Amino acid sequence: MKGKEKAPQRGRKGQFKGNKSRAIIRILLKSIPLSRREISIKTGIEICSLCSPLLKLVDQDILEIPYTRHCRISGNPVYHYSMKEGGFKDGE
């Protein structure tokens, strides 16, 4: 199968796996702060695959964590992510 290109892998809802950050930004531009579970549902990207892109976007000052709540069941913190004001410009 030399010379044949592989088709890009797609997530559950058709998102390209290589564009996780773009999918996250696209969703957060349109909505209020979301948890990882909510981002996962809206993008079709598995929760375990969201951690690294979210942390990178926070480190790049594109996203922020405006508030944290605690899960009623586990007691663990649940971070909510949103676009940082002025952190993303069209065309990036």
PDB file of N, CA, C and O in Angstrom:
ATOM      1  N   MET A   1       0.823  -1.191   0.000  1.00  0.00           N
ATOM      2  CA  MET A   1       0.000   0.000   0.000  1.00  0.00           C
ATOM      3  C   MET A   1       0.862   1.247   0.000  1.00  0.00           C
ATOM      4  O   MET A   1       0.465   2.279   0.540  1.00  0.00           O
ATOM      5  N   LYS A   2       2.026   1.160  -0.596  1.00  0.00           N
ATOM      6  CA  LYS A   2       2.878   2.334  -0.681  1.00  0.00           C
ATOM      7  C   LYS A   2       2.252   3.367  -1.604  1.00  0.00           C
ATOM      8  O   LYS A   2       1.605   3.027  -2.594  1.00  0.00           O
ATOM      9  N   GLY A   3       2.450   4.604  -1.269  1.00  0.00           N
ATOM     10  CA  GLY A   3       1.946   5.690  -2.080  1.00  0.00           C
ATOM     11  C   GLY A   3       0.514   6.091  -1.769  1.00  0.00           C
ATOM     12  O   GLY A   3       0.044   7.120  -2.254  1.00  0.00           O
ATOM     13  N   LYS A   4      -0.179   5.303  -0.978  1.00  0.00           N
ATOM     14  CA  LYS A   4      -1.548   5.663  -0.600  1.00  0.00           C
ATOM     15  C   LYS A   4      -1.539   6.420   0.717  1.00  0.00           C
ATOM     16  O   LYS A   4      -0.879   6.023   1.677  1.00  0.00           O
ATOM     17  N   GLU A   5      -2.278   7.509   0.744  1.00  0.00           N
ATOM     18  CA  GLU A   5      -2.362   8.285   1.976  1.00  0.00           C
ATOM     19  C   GLU A   5      -3.469   7.737   2.853  1.00  0.00           C
ATOM     20  O   GLU A   5      -4.503   7.280   2.367  1.00  0.00           O
ATOM     21  N   LYS A   6      -3.236   7.791   4.149  1.00  0.00           N
ATOM     22  CA  LYS A   6      -4.268   7.379   5.104  1.00  0.00           C
ATOM     23  C   LYS A   6      -5.314   8.472   5.220  1.00  0.00           C
ATOM     24  O   LYS A   6      -4.988   9.659   5.224  1.00  0.00           O
ATOM     25  N   ALA A   7      -6.552   8.073   5.314  1.00  0.00           N
ATOM     26  CA  ALA A   7      -7.617   9.042   5.559  1.00  0.00           C
ATOM     27  C   ALA A   7      -7.498   9.522   7.000  1.00  0.00           C
ATOM     28  O   ALA A   7      -7.161   8.731   7.881  1.00  0.00           O
ATOM     29  N   PRO A   8      -7.768  10.807   7.261  1.00  0.00           N
ATOM     30  CA  PRO A   8      -7.689  11.290   8.643  1.00  0.00           C
ATOM     31  C   PRO A   8      -8.704  10.572   9.513  1.00  0.00           C
ATOM     32  O   PRO A   8      -9.816  10.278   9.074  1.00  0.00           O
ATOM     33  N   GLN A   9      -8.314  10.291  10.754  1.00  0.00           N
ATOM     34  CA  GLN A   9      -9.213   9.629  11.680  1.00  0.00           C
ATOM     35  C   GLN A   9     -10.225  10.635  12.201  1.00  0.00           C
ATOM     36  O   GLN A   9      -9.905  11.802  12.429  1.00  0.00           O
ATOM     37  N   ARG A  10     -11.438  10.166  12.383  1.00  0.00           N
ATOM     38  CA  ARG A  10     -12.494  11.051  12.865  1.00  0.00           C
ATOM     39  C   ARG A  10     -12.992  10.582  14.210  1.00  0.00           C
ATOM     40  O   ARG A  10     -12.985   9.388  14.507  1.00  0.00           O
ATOM     41  N   GLY A  11     -13.432  11.541  15.035  1.00  0.00           N
ATOM     42  CA  GLY A  11     -14.042  11.235  16.321  1.00  0.00           C
ATOM     43  C   GLY A  11     -15.490  10.822  16.112  1.00  0.00           C
ATOM     44  O   GLY A  11     -15.929  10.622  14.980  1.00  0.00           O
ATOM     45  N   ARG A  12     -16.230  10.696  17.207  1.00  0.00           N
ATOM     46  CA  ARG A  12     -17.626  10.244  17.145  1.00  0.00           C
ATOM     47  C   ARG A  12     -18.511  11.128  16.286  1.00  0.00           C
ATOM     48  O   ARG A  12     -19.357  10.618  15.550  1.00  0.00           O
ATOM     49  N   LYS A  13     -18.339  12.429  16.360  1.00  0.00           N
ATOM     50  CA  LYS A  13     -19.238  13.335  15.645  1.00  0.00           C
ATOM     51  C   LYS A  13     -18.559  13.960  14.424  1.00  0.00           C
ATOM     52  O   LYS A  13     -18.981  15.018  13.959  1.00  0.00           O
ATOM     53  N   GLY A  14     -17.521  13.320  13.907  1.00  0.00           N
ATOM     54  CA  GLY A  14     -16.909  13.799  12.680  1.00  0.00           C
ATOM     55  C   GLY A  14     -15.775  14.793  12.874  1.00  0.00           C
ATOM     56  O   GLY A  14     -15.219  15.277  11.888  1.00  0.00           O
ATOM     57  N   GLN A  15     -15.415  15.111  14.101  1.00  0.00           N
ATOM     58  CA  GLN A  15     -14.305  16.028  14.315  1.00  0.00           C
ATOM     59  C   GLN A  15     -12.998  15.323  13.989  1.00  0.00           C
ATOM     60  O   GLN A  15     -12.813  14.165  14.362  1.00  0.00           O
ATOM     61  N   PHE A  16     -12.100  15.992  13.307  1.00  0.00           N
ATOM     62  CA  PHE A  16     -10.797  15.406  13.045  1.00  0.00           C
ATOM     63  C   PHE A  16     -10.002  15.380  14.335  1.00  0.00           C
ATOM     64  O   PHE A  16      -9.946  16.379  15.052  1.00  0.00           O
ATOM     65  N   LYS A  17      -9.385  14.246  14.638  1.00  0.00           N
ATOM     66  CA  LYS A  17      -8.671  14.083  15.893  1.00  0.00           C
ATOM     67  C   LYS A  17      -7.478  15.024  15.997  1.00  0.00           C
ATOM     68  O   LYS A  17      -7.118  15.418  17.107  1.00  0.00           O
ATOM     69  N   GLY A  18      -6.855  15.399  14.889  1.00  0.00           N
ATOM     70  CA  GLY A  18      -5.716  16.301  14.913  1.00  0.00           C
ATOM     71  C   GLY A  18      -6.091  17.739  15.191  1.00  0.00           C
ATOM     72  O   GLY A  18      -5.210  18.577  15.383  1.00  0.00           O
ATOM     73  N   ASN A  19      -7.367  18.047  15.219  1.00  0.00           N
ATOM     74  CA  ASN A  19      -7.824  19.419  15.401  1.00  0.00           C
ATOM     75  C   ASN A  19      -8.584  19.596  16.712  1.00  0.00           C
ATOM     76  O   ASN A  19      -9.563  20.340  16.761  1.00  0.00           O
ATOM     77  N   LYS A  20      -8.151  18.929  17.760  1.00  0.00           N
ATOM     78  CA  LYS A  20      -8.856  19.000  19.043  1.00  0.00           C
ATOM     79  C   LYS A  20      -8.920  20.424  19.577  1.00  0.00           C
ATOM     80  O   LYS A  20      -9.970  20.880  20.029  1.00  0.00           O
ATOM     81  N   SER A  21      -7.790  21.121  19.520  1.00  0.00           N
ATOM     82  CA  SER A  21      -7.768  22.493  20.038  1.00  0.00           C
ATOM     83  C   SER A  21      -8.734  23.382  19.280  1.00  0.00           C
ATOM     84  O   SER A  21      -9.438  24.198  19.874  1.00  0.00           O
ATOM     85  N   ARG A  22      -8.766  23.219  17.952  1.00  0.00           N
ATOM     86  CA  ARG A  22      -9.679  24.020  17.136  1.00  0.00           C
ATOM     87  C   ARG A  22     -11.134  23.725  17.479  1.00  0.00           C
ATOM     88  O   ARG A  22     -11.955  24.638  17.564  1.00  0.00           O
ATOM     89  N   ALA A  23     -11.452  22.447  17.676  1.00  0.00           N
ATOM     90  CA  ALA A  23     -12.825  22.060  18.027  1.00  0.00           C
ATOM     91  C   ALA A  23     -13.214  22.644  19.383  1.00  0.00           C
ATOM     92  O   ALA A  23     -14.338  23.114  19.559  1.00  0.00           O
ATOM     93  N   ILE A  24     -12.284  22.615  20.341  1.00  0.00           N
ATOM     94  CA  ILE A  24     -12.541  23.168  21.678  1.00  0.00           C
ATOM     95  C   ILE A  24     -12.799  24.664  21.582  1.00  0.00           C
ATOM     96  O   ILE A  24     -13.760  25.170  22.162  1.00  0.00           O
ATOM     97  N   ILE A  25     -11.947  25.371  20.855  1.00  0.00           N
ATOM     98  CA  ILE A  25     -12.101  26.823  20.707  1.00  0.00           C
ATOM     99  C   ILE A  25     -13.424  27.149  20.035  1.00  0.00           C
ATOM    100  O   ILE A  25     -14.130  28.061  20.466  1.00  0.00           O
ATOM    101  N   ARG A  26     -13.770  26.410  18.980  1.00  0.00           N
ATOM    102  CA  ARG A  26     -15.010  26.645  18.249  1.00  0.00           C
ATOM    103  C   ARG A  26     -16.226  26.526  19.175  1.00  0.00           C
ATOM    104  O   ARG A  26     -17.148  27.338  19.102  1.00  0.00           O
ATOM    105  N   ILE A  27     -16.221  25.514  20.043  1.00  0.00           N
ATOM    106  CA  ILE A  27     -17.344  25.307  20.968  1.00  0.00           C
ATOM    107  C   ILE A  27     -17.377  26.401  22.027  1.00  0.00           C
ATOM    108  O   ILE A  27     -18.445  26.930  22.333  1.00  0.00           O
ATOM    109  N   LEU A  28     -16.219  26.748  22.592  1.00  0.00           N
ATOM    110  CA  LEU A  28     -16.195  27.730  23.682  1.00  0.00           C
ATOM    111  C   LEU A  28     -16.444  29.153  23.197  1.00  0.00           C
ATOM    112  O   LEU A  28     -16.855  30.005  23.984  1.00  0.00           O
ATOM    113  N   LEU A  29     -16.202  29.427  21.905  1.00  0.00           N
ATOM    114  CA  LEU A  29     -16.533  30.751  21.376  1.00  0.00           C
ATOM    115  C   LEU A  29     -18.035  30.991  21.385  1.00  0.00           C
ATOM    116  O   LEU A  29     -18.490  32.133  21.444  1.00  0.00           O
ATOM    117  N   LYS A  30     -18.801  29.906  21.326  1.00  0.00           N
ATOM    118  CA  LYS A  30     -20.256  30.004  21.221  1.00  0.00           C
ATOM    119  C   LYS A  30     -20.989  29.824  22.545  1.00  0.00           C
ATOM    120  O   LYS A  30     -22.214  29.940  22.580  1.00  0.00           O
ATOM    121  N   SER A  31     -20.281  29.546  23.630  1.00  0.00           N
ATOM    122  CA  SER A  31     -21.023  29.161  24.831  1.00  0.00           C
ATOM    123  C   SER A  31     -20.437  29.738  26.113  1.00  0.00           C
ATOM    124  O   SER A  31     -19.391  30.388  26.129  1.00  0.00           O
ATOM    125  N   ILE A  32     -21.162  29.466  27.173  1.00  0.00           N
ATOM    126  CA  ILE A  32     -20.751  29.824  28.521  1.00  0.00           C
ATOM    127  C   ILE A  32     -19.666  28.842  28.972  1.00  0.00           C
ATOM    128  O   ILE A  32     -19.406  27.869  28.264  1.00  0.00           O
ATOM    129  N   PRO A  33     -19.022  29.062  30.126  1.00  0.00           N
ATOM    130  CA  PRO A  33     -18.011  28.110  30.591  1.00  0.00           C
ATOM    131  C   PRO A  33     -18.548  26.677  30.649  1.00  0.00           C
ATOM    132  O   PRO A  33     -19.668  26.434  31.099  1.00  0.00           O
ATOM    133  N   LEU A  34     -17.728  25.743  30.184  1.00  0.00           N
ATOM    134  CA  LEU A  34     -18.120  24.341  30.127  1.00  0.00           C
ATOM    135  C   LEU A  34     -17.108  23.461  30.842  1.00  0.00           C
ATOM    136  O   LEU A  34     -15.914  23.761  30.870  1.00  0.00           O
ATOM    137  N   SER A  35     -17.602  22.366  31.421  1.00  0.00           N
ATOM    138  CA  SER A  35     -16.717  21.364  32.028  1.00  0.00           C
ATOM    139  C   SER A  35     -16.160  20.464  30.933  1.00  0.00           C
ATOM    140  O   SER A  35     -16.609  20.524  29.788  1.00  0.00           O
ATOM    141  N   ARG A  36     -15.177  19.623  31.283  1.00  0.00           N
ATOM    142  CA  ARG A  36     -14.622  18.687  30.299  1.00  0.00           C
ATOM    143  C   ARG A  36     -15.701  17.754  29.767  1.00  0.00           C
ATOM    144  O   ARG A  36     -15.721  17.453  28.574  1.00  0.00           O
ATOM    145  N   ARG A  37     -16.591  17.296  30.626  1.00  0.00           N
ATOM    146  CA  ARG A  37     -17.666  16.396  30.179  1.00  0.00           C
ATOM    147  C   ARG A  37     -18.562  17.097  29.150  1.00  0.00           C
ATOM    148  O   ARG A  37     -18.920  16.503  28.133  1.00  0.00           O
ATOM    149  N   GLU A  38     -18.920  18.344  29.411  1.00  0.00           N
ATOM    150  CA  GLU A  38     -19.768  19.090  28.481  1.00  0.00           C
ATOM    151  C   GLU A  38     -19.049  19.341  27.155  1.00  0.00           C
ATOM    152  O   GLU A  38     -19.659  19.250  26.089  1.00  0.00           O
ATOM    153  N   ILE A  39     -17.752  19.656  27.222  1.00  0.00           N
ATOM    154  CA  ILE A  39     -16.960  19.845  25.999  1.00  0.00           C
ATOM    155  C   ILE A  39     -16.899  18.533  25.224  1.00  0.00           C
ATOM    156  O   ILE A  39     -17.005  18.528  23.997  1.00  0.00           O
ATOM    157  N   SER A  40     -16.728  17.430  25.934  1.00  0.00           N
ATOM    158  CA  SER A  40     -16.681  16.118  25.302  1.00  0.00           C
ATOM    159  C   SER A  40     -17.983  15.814  24.559  1.00  0.00           C
ATOM    160  O   SER A  40     -17.955  15.331  23.427  1.00  0.00           O
ATOM    161  N   ILE A  41     -19.103  16.092  25.186  1.00  0.00           N
ATOM    162  CA  ILE A  41     -20.406  15.832  24.573  1.00  0.00           C
ATOM    163  C   ILE A  41     -20.600  16.679  23.319  1.00  0.00           C
ATOM    164  O   ILE A  41     -21.087  16.183  22.303  1.00  0.00           O
ATOM    165  N   LYS A  42     -20.220  17.954  23.388  1.00  0.00           N
ATOM    166  CA  LYS A  42     -20.437  18.863  22.257  1.00  0.00           C
ATOM    167  C   LYS A  42     -19.466  18.633  21.102  1.00  0.00           C
ATOM    168  O   LYS A  42     -19.820  18.883  19.950  1.00  0.00           O
ATOM    169  N   THR A  43     -18.239  18.160  21.384  1.00  0.00           N
ATOM    170  CA  THR A  43     -17.248  17.972  20.320  1.00  0.00           C
ATOM    171  C   THR A  43     -17.136  16.537  19.844  1.00  0.00           C
ATOM    172  O   THR A  43     -16.669  16.290  18.732  1.00  0.00           O
ATOM    173  N   GLY A  44     -17.562  15.577  20.674  1.00  0.00           N
ATOM    174  CA  GLY A  44     -17.397  14.176  20.312  1.00  0.00           C
ATOM    175  C   GLY A  44     -16.009  13.648  20.625  1.00  0.00           C
ATOM    176  O   GLY A  44     -15.670  12.532  20.231  1.00  0.00           O
ATOM    177  N   ILE A  45     -15.199  14.432  21.330  1.00  0.00           N
ATOM    178  CA  ILE A  45     -13.851  14.013  21.723  1.00  0.00           C
ATOM    179  C   ILE A  45     -13.942  13.374  23.103  1.00  0.00           C
ATOM    180  O   ILE A  45     -14.587  13.918  23.999  1.00  0.00           O
ATOM    181  N   GLU A  46     -13.299  12.225  23.276  1.00  0.00           N
ATOM    182  CA  GLU A  46     -13.350  11.540  24.567  1.00  0.00           C
ATOM    183  C   GLU A  46     -12.746  12.414  25.666  1.00  0.00           C
ATOM    184  O   GLU A  46     -11.798  13.164  25.429  1.00  0.00           O
ATOM    185  N   ILE A  47     -13.308  12.305  26.869  1.00  0.00           N
ATOM    186  CA  ILE A  47     -12.863  13.121  28.002  1.00  0.00           C
ATOM    187  C   ILE A  47     -11.371  12.950  28.262  1.00  0.00           C
ATOM    188  O   ILE A  47     -10.670  13.931  28.513  1.00  0.00           O
ATOM    189  N   CYS A  48     -10.879  11.713  28.203  1.00  0.00           N
ATOM    190  CA  CYS A  48      -9.469  11.459  28.500  1.00  0.00           C
ATOM    191  C   CYS A  48      -8.549  12.121  27.478  1.00  0.00           C
ATOM    192  O   CYS A  48      -7.373  12.342  27.768  1.00  0.00           O
ATOM    193  N   SER A  49      -9.053  12.438  26.303  1.00  0.00           N
ATOM    194  CA  SER A  49      -8.246  13.089  25.269  1.00  0.00           C
ATOM    195  C   SER A  49      -8.302  14.601  25.338  1.00  0.00           C
ATOM    196  O   SER A  49      -7.607  15.273  24.576  1.00  0.00           O
ATOM    197  N   LEU A  50      -9.102  15.150  26.222  1.00  0.00           N
ATOM    198  CA  LEU A  50      -9.260  16.599  26.314  1.00  0.00           C
ATOM    199  C   LEU A  50      -8.265  17.270  27.248  1.00  0.00           C
ATOM    200  O   LEU A  50      -7.983  18.459  27.097  1.00  0.00           O
ATOM    201  N   CYS A  51      -7.735  16.537  28.199  1.00  0.00           N
ATOM    202  CA  CYS A  51      -6.902  17.142  29.237  1.00  0.00           C
ATOM    203  C   CYS A  51      -5.702  17.901  28.660  1.00  0.00           C
ATOM    204  O   CYS A  51      -5.485  19.066  28.991  1.00  0.00           O
ATOM    205  N   SER A  52      -4.943  17.252  27.816  1.00  0.00           N
ATOM    206  CA  SER A  52      -3.732  17.871  27.271  1.00  0.00           C
ATOM    207  C   SER A  52      -4.034  19.113  26.425  1.00  0.00           C
ATOM    208  O   SER A  52      -3.408  20.149  26.645  1.00  0.00           O
ATOM    209  N   PRO A  53      -4.974  19.050  25.458  1.00  0.00           N
ATOM    210  CA  PRO A  53      -5.260  20.269  24.697  1.00  0.00           C
ATOM    211  C   PRO A  53      -5.803  21.404  25.554  1.00  0.00           C
ATOM    212  O   PRO A  53      -5.487  22.568  25.308  1.00  0.00           O
ATOM    213  N   LEU A  54      -6.619  21.082  26.559  1.00  0.00           N
ATOM    214  CA  LEU A  54      -7.145  22.136  27.433  1.00  0.00           C
ATOM    215  C   LEU A  54      -6.028  22.802  28.225  1.00  0.00           C
ATOM    216  O   LEU A  54      -5.989  24.027  28.336  1.00  0.00           O
ATOM    217  N   LEU A  55      -5.120  22.001  28.774  1.00  0.00           N
ATOM    218  CA  LEU A  55      -4.010  22.574  29.534  1.00  0.00           C
ATOM    219  C   LEU A  55      -3.120  23.443  28.650  1.00  0.00           C
ATOM    220  O   LEU A  55      -2.671  24.506  29.077  1.00  0.00           O
ATOM    221  N   LYS A  56      -2.865  22.995  27.423  1.00  0.00           N
ATOM    222  CA  LYS A  56      -2.047  23.794  26.493  1.00  0.00           C
ATOM    223  C   LYS A  56      -2.717  25.127  26.179  1.00  0.00           C
ATOM    224  O   LYS A  56      -2.057  26.165  26.139  1.00  0.00           O
ATOM    225  N   LEU A  57      -4.035  25.095  25.956  1.00  0.00           N
ATOM    226  CA  LEU A  57      -4.761  26.337  25.659  1.00  0.00           C
ATOM    227  C   LEU A  57      -4.792  27.279  26.861  1.00  0.00           C
ATOM    228  O   LEU A  57      -4.764  28.497  26.688  1.00  0.00           O
ATOM    229  N   VAL A  58      -4.848  26.733  28.070  1.00  0.00           N
ATOM    230  CA  VAL A  58      -4.773  27.569  29.278  1.00  0.00           C
ATOM    231  C   VAL A  58      -3.369  28.169  29.398  1.00  0.00           C
ATOM    232  O   VAL A  58      -3.229  29.354  29.699  1.00  0.00           O
ATOM    233  N   ASP A  59      -2.329  27.361  29.167  1.00  0.00           N
ATOM    234  CA  ASP A  59      -0.945  27.845  29.226  1.00  0.00           C
ATOM    235  C   ASP A  59      -0.668  28.922  28.185  1.00  0.00           C
ATOM    236  O   ASP A  59       0.147  29.814  28.419  1.00  0.00           O
ATOM    237  N   GLN A  60      -1.344  28.845  27.033  1.00  0.00           N
ATOM    238  CA  GLN A  60      -1.160  29.828  25.959  1.00  0.00           C
ATOM    239  C   GLN A  60      -2.036  31.068  26.154  1.00  0.00           C
ATOM    240  O   GLN A  60      -2.097  31.932  25.279  1.00  0.00           O
ATOM    241  N   ASP A  61      -2.706  31.152  27.292  1.00  0.00           N
ATOM    242  CA  ASP A  61      -3.596  32.283  27.614  1.00  0.00           C
ATOM    243  C   ASP A  61      -4.729  32.459  26.617  1.00  0.00           C
ATOM    244  O   ASP A  61      -5.172  33.580  26.365  1.00  0.00           O
ATOM    245  N   ILE A  62      -5.199  31.352  26.049  1.00  0.00           N
ATOM    246  CA  ILE A  62      -6.357  31.386  25.160  1.00  0.00           C
ATOM    247  C   ILE A  62      -7.614  31.051  25.964  1.00  0.00           C
ATOM    248  O   ILE A  62      -8.670  31.648  25.757  1.00  0.00           O
ATOM    249  N   LEU A  63      -7.487  30.094  26.879  1.00  0.00           N
ATOM    250  CA  LEU A  63      -8.591  29.710  27.755  1.00  0.00           C
ATOM    251  C   LEU A  63      -8.277  30.092  29.184  1.00  0.00           C
ATOM    252  O   LEU A  63      -7.120  30.297  29.551  1.00  0.00           O
ATOM    253  N   GLU A  64      -9.327  30.186  29.985  1.00  0.00           N
ATOM    254  CA  GLU A  64      -9.171  30.402  31.416  1.00  0.00           C
ATOM    255  C   GLU A  64     -10.138  29.484  32.156  1.00  0.00           C
ATOM    256  O   GLU A  64     -11.063  28.928  31.563  1.00  0.00           O
ATOM    257  N   ILE A  65      -9.915  29.335  33.439  1.00  0.00           N
ATOM    258  CA  ILE A  65     -10.803  28.552  34.299  1.00  0.00           C
ATOM    259  C   ILE A  65     -11.471  29.553  35.235  1.00  0.00           C
ATOM    260  O   ILE A  65     -10.926  29.894  36.284  1.00  0.00           O
ATOM    261  N   PRO A  66     -12.685  30.031  34.836  1.00  0.00           N
ATOM    262  CA  PRO A  66     -13.319  31.087  35.628  1.00  0.00           C
ATOM    263  C   PRO A  66     -13.826  30.620  36.985  1.00  0.00           C
ATOM    264  O   PRO A  66     -13.892  31.412  37.925  1.00  0.00           O
ATOM    265  N   TYR A  67     -14.183  29.351  37.097  1.00  0.00           N
ATOM    266  CA  TYR A  67     -14.617  28.848  38.397  1.00  0.00           C
ATOM    267  C   TYR A  67     -14.488  27.331  38.447  1.00  0.00           C
ATOM    268  O   TYR A  67     -14.385  26.652  37.425  1.00  0.00           O
ATOM    269  N   THR A  68     -14.498  26.837  39.667  1.00  0.00           N
ATOM    270  CA  THR A  68     -14.416  25.405  39.936  1.00  0.00           C
ATOM    271  C   THR A  68     -15.535  25.055  40.908  1.00  0.00           C
ATOM    272  O   THR A  68     -15.816  25.808  41.840  1.00  0.00           O
ATOM    273  N   ARG A  69     -16.156  23.936  40.690  1.00  0.00           N
ATOM    274  CA  ARG A  69     -17.139  23.434  41.655  1.00  0.00           C
ATOM    275  C   ARG A  69     -16.709  22.031  42.048  1.00  0.00           C
ATOM    276  O   ARG A  69     -15.793  21.475  41.442  1.00  0.00           O
ATOM    277  N   HIS A  70     -17.343  21.459  43.035  1.00  0.00           N
ATOM    278  CA  HIS A  70     -16.999  20.104  43.473  1.00  0.00           C
ATOM    279  C   HIS A  70     -18.124  19.143  43.107  1.00  0.00           C
ATOM    280  O   HIS A  70     -19.304  19.435  43.301  1.00  0.00           O
ATOM    281  N   CYS A  71     -17.734  18.004  42.581  1.00  0.00           N
ATOM    282  CA  CYS A  71     -18.682  16.957  42.210  1.00  0.00           C
ATOM    283  C   CYS A  71     -19.408  16.478  43.463  1.00  0.00           C
ATOM    284  O   CYS A  71     -18.783  16.216  44.491  1.00  0.00           O
ATOM    285  N   ARG A  72     -20.737  16.366  43.369  1.00  0.00           N
ATOM    286  CA  ARG A  72     -21.528  15.914  44.512  1.00  0.00           C
ATOM    287  C   ARG A  72     -21.262  14.449  44.855  1.00  0.00           C
ATOM    288  O   ARG A  72     -21.435  14.040  46.003  1.00  0.00           O
ATOM    289  N   ILE A  73     -20.848  13.666  43.873  1.00  0.00           N
ATOM    290  CA  ILE A  73     -20.636  12.241  44.102  1.00  0.00           C
ATOM    291  C   ILE A  73     -19.231  11.947  44.608  1.00  0.00           C
ATOM    292  O   ILE A  73     -19.055  11.298  45.639  1.00  0.00           O
ATOM    293  N   SER A  74     -18.218  12.437  43.865  1.00  0.00           N
ATOM    294  CA  SER A  74     -16.836  12.100  44.221  1.00  0.00           C
ATOM    295  C   SER A  74     -16.172  13.138  45.121  1.00  0.00           C
ATOM    296  O   SER A  74     -15.223  12.823  45.840  1.00  0.00           O
ATOM    297  N   GLY A  75     -16.665  14.364  45.085  1.00  0.00           N
ATOM    298  CA  GLY A  75     -16.039  15.433  45.852  1.00  0.00           C
ATOM    299  C   GLY A  75     -14.837  16.056  45.148  1.00  0.00           C
ATOM    300  O   GLY A  75     -14.224  16.988  45.669  1.00  0.00           O
ATOM    301  N   ASN A  76     -14.502  15.545  43.975  1.00  0.00           N
ATOM    302  CA  ASN A  76     -13.368  16.071  43.205  1.00  0.00           C
ATOM    303  C   ASN A  76     -13.729  17.403  42.559  1.00  0.00           C
ATOM    304  O   ASN A  76     -14.898  17.663  42.274  1.00  0.00           O
ATOM    305  N   PRO A  77     -12.713  18.256  42.326  1.00  0.00           N
ATOM    306  CA  PRO A  77     -12.992  19.527  41.664  1.00  0.00           C
ATOM    307  C   PRO A  77     -13.379  19.308  40.200  1.00  0.00           C
ATOM    308  O   PRO A  77     -12.833  18.437  39.524  1.00  0.00           O
ATOM    309  N   VAL A  78     -14.332  20.117  39.723  1.00  0.00           N
ATOM    310  CA  VAL A  78     -14.753  20.112  38.322  1.00  0.00           C
ATOM    311  C   VAL A  78     -14.438  21.502  37.778  1.00  0.00           C
ATOM    312  O   VAL A  78     -15.055  22.490  38.175  1.00  0.00           O
ATOM    313  N   TYR A  79     -13.470  21.564  36.867  1.00  0.00           N
ATOM    314  CA  TYR A  79     -13.055  22.842  36.293  1.00  0.00           C
ATOM    315  C   TYR A  79     -13.946  23.183  35.110  1.00  0.00           C
ATOM    316  O   TYR A  79     -14.321  22.312  34.325  1.00  0.00           O
ATOM    317  N   HIS A  80     -14.277  24.455  34.995  1.00  0.00           N
ATOM    318  CA  HIS A  80     -15.065  24.949  33.868  1.00  0.00           C
ATOM    319  C   HIS A  80     -14.158  25.869  33.053  1.00  0.00           C
ATOM    320  O   HIS A  80     -13.493  26.748  33.600  1.00  0.00           O
ATOM    321  N   TYR A  81     -14.141  25.654  31.748  1.00  0.00           N
ATOM    322  CA  TYR A  81     -13.251  26.391  30.851  1.00  0.00           C
ATOM    323  C   TYR A  81     -14.053  27.380  30.022  1.00  0.00           C
ATOM    324  O   TYR A  81     -15.193  27.119  29.639  1.00  0.00           O
ATOM    325  N   SER A  82     -13.424  28.534  29.751  1.00  0.00           N
ATOM    326  CA  SER A  82     -14.039  29.529  28.874  1.00  0.00           C
ATOM    327  C   SER A  82     -12.927  30.248  28.121  1.00  0.00           C
ATOM    328  O   SER A  82     -11.750  30.145  28.468  1.00  0.00           O
ATOM    329  N   MET A  83     -13.325  30.975  27.085  1.00  0.00           N
ATOM    330  CA  MET A  83     -12.355  31.762  26.322  1.00  0.00           C
ATOM    331  C   MET A  83     -11.888  32.929  27.186  1.00  0.00           C
ATOM    332  O   MET A  83     -12.686  33.580  27.859  1.00  0.00           O
ATOM    333  N   LYS A  84     -10.608  33.175  27.155  1.00  0.00           N
ATOM    334  CA  LYS A  84     -10.058  34.312  27.879  1.00  0.00           C
ATOM    335  C   LYS A  84     -10.292  35.555  27.030  1.00  0.00           C
ATOM    336  O   LYS A  84     -10.070  35.530  25.820  1.00  0.00           O
ATOM    337  N   GLU A  85     -10.730  36.621  27.645  1.00  0.00           N
ATOM    338  CA  GLU A  85     -10.994  37.843  26.901  1.00  0.00           C
ATOM    339  C   GLU A  85      -9.704  38.335  26.246  1.00  0.00           C
ATOM    340  O   GLU A  85      -8.696  38.542  26.921  1.00  0.00           O
ATOM    341  N   GLY A  86      -9.743  38.515  24.959  1.00  0.00           N
ATOM    342  CA  GLY A  86      -8.558  38.964  24.217  1.00  0.00           C
ATOM    343  C   GLY A  86      -7.533  37.869  23.996  1.00  0.00           C
ATOM    344  O   GLY A  86      -6.446  38.140  23.486  1.00  0.00           O
ATOM    345  N   GLY A  87      -7.855  36.629  24.370  1.00  0.00           N
ATOM    346  CA  GLY A  87      -6.901  35.533  24.247  1.00  0.00           C
ATOM    347  C   GLY A  87      -6.871  34.882  22.898  1.00  0.00           C
ATOM    348  O   GLY A  87      -5.948  34.123  22.602  1.00  0.00           O
ATOM    349  N   PHE A  88      -7.856  35.152  22.065  1.00  0.00           N
ATOM    350  CA  PHE A  88      -7.926  34.523  20.753  1.00  0.00           C
ATOM    351  C   PHE A  88      -8.404  35.546  19.737  1.00  0.00           C
ATOM    352  O   PHE A  88      -9.399  36.240  19.945  1.00  0.00           O
ATOM    353  N   LYS A  89      -7.680  35.621  18.648  1.00  0.00           N
ATOM    354  CA  LYS A  89      -8.053  36.541  17.585  1.00  0.00           C
ATOM    355  C   LYS A  89      -8.462  35.752  16.358  1.00  0.00           C
ATOM    356  O   LYS A  89      -7.902  34.690  16.088  1.00  0.00           O
ATOM    357  N   ASP A  90      -9.437  36.259  15.609  1.00  0.00           N
ATOM    358  CA  ASP A  90      -9.873  35.580  14.383  1.00  0.00           C
ATOM    359  C   ASP A  90      -8.694  35.387  13.447  1.00  0.00           C
ATOM    360  O   ASP A  90      -7.834  36.258  13.315  1.00  0.00           O
ATOM    361  N   GLY A  91      -8.671  34.238  12.804  1.00  0.00           N
ATOM    362  CA  GLY A  91      -7.593  33.945  11.856  1.00  0.00           C
ATOM    363  C   GLY A  91      -6.438  33.192  12.460  1.00  0.00           C
ATOM    364  O   GLY A  91      -5.511  32.821  11.739  1.00  0.00           O
ATOM    365  N   GLU A  92      -6.455  32.946  13.773  1.00  0.00           N
ATOM    366  CA  GLU A  92      -5.360  32.199  14.385  1.00  0.00           C
ATOM    367  C   GLU A  92      -5.612  30.719  14.245  1.00  0.00           C
ATOM    368  O   GLU A  92      -4.803  29.909  14.698  1.00  0.00           O
TER     369      GLU A  92
END
